[in-house]
């Protein structure tokens, strides 16, 4: 579904140039549900905006399905955003029109594409648990209910890819679990590819794969040890519910990502522990690659 190779994004102003993505590589399978994590400024939201057609890449390759997002025309971009990708923001005000009911909000993207289907719009609101609230105006809905309306809107034109930028960042834990369960159901029952950008590592138990981005490059992957096991815990006391990387390691196997030319990013904590700064010694013993401080720094 998604292929990024050597993806670069540079933001320029009069006196400043910021490289947000520095040759990022990423592959996402069709029908996968995965998360992208990283610190503020790591490039994860920039990547999501490029995949959503909201921003243009500077260089490299980025394909979503049959679309080449580096070479896509403005006219094609409109069709791409209408038909291929659905987008959910942390601030649901970007998804919702406050003077319309929940149902009318879901119908709006259909009308813009001349494909109004009220039956399907109602079905979407039922899927997100708002069957009894579809005729309410937004001020009559809680923040969590509004976010679920936003999810229904993102699915209005039957996209193949769903992108969510911090979709649980403004709701409580119970609502966060509910939203993630909705994503999982949509992924399993409709086959929609789901990519979630988040800083919340506890969400890792709800997805199959987590890709960490650092300084505009993919650095580490966490892959679920048993892909057939759905670790969505309803009681909140499962191993995957803990905050921090402990929750990831309880369920996922950690891998360092190696790009096409053999480069890899070693976790900073490892380098700090070995007091490695700008260079390291590397040896191959026939089975393992051993990275250590330069000989002159030992002892």
Secondary structure as GFF3:
##gff-version 3
##sequence-region A 1 299
A	DSSP	beta_strand	2	12	.	.	.	ID=ss1
A	DSSP	beta_strand	17	28	.	.	.	ID=ss2
A	DSSP	beta_strand	33	37	.	.	.	ID=ss3
A	DSSP	alpha_helix	44	51	.	.	.	ID=ss4
A	DSSP	beta_strand	59	64	.	.	.	ID=ss5
A	DSSP	beta_strand	67	68	.	.	.	ID=ss6
A	DSSP	alpha_helix	74	83	.	.	.	ID=ss7
A	DSSP	beta_strand	85	88	.	.	.	ID=ss8
A	DSSP	three_ten_helix	92	94	.	.	.	ID=ss9
A	DSSP	alpha_helix	102	112	.	.	.	ID=ss10
A	DSSP	alpha_helix	118	127	.	.	.	ID=ss11
A	DSSP	three_ten_helix	138	140	.	.	.	ID=ss12
A	DSSP	alpha_helix	143	154	.	.	.	ID=ss13
A	DSSP	beta_strand	161	165	.	.	.	ID=ss14
A	DSSP	alpha_helix	173	190	.	.	.	ID=ss15
A	DSSP	beta_strand	193	198	.	.	.	ID=ss16
A	DSSP	three_ten_helix	201	206	.	.	.	ID=ss17
A	DSSP	beta_strand	209	214	.	.	.	ID=ss18
A	DSSP	beta_strand	217	224	.	.	.	ID=ss19
A	DSSP	three_ten_helix	239	241	.	.	.	ID=ss20
A	DSSP	alpha_helix	245	251	.	.	.	ID=ss21
A	DSSP	beta_strand	252	256	.	.	.	ID=ss22
A	DSSP	alpha_helix	268	273	.	.	.	ID=ss23
A	DSSP	beta_strand	281	284	.	.	.	ID=ss24
A	DSSP	beta_strand	289	292	.	.	.	ID=ss25
A	DSSP	three_ten_helix	295	297	.	.	.	ID=ss26
###
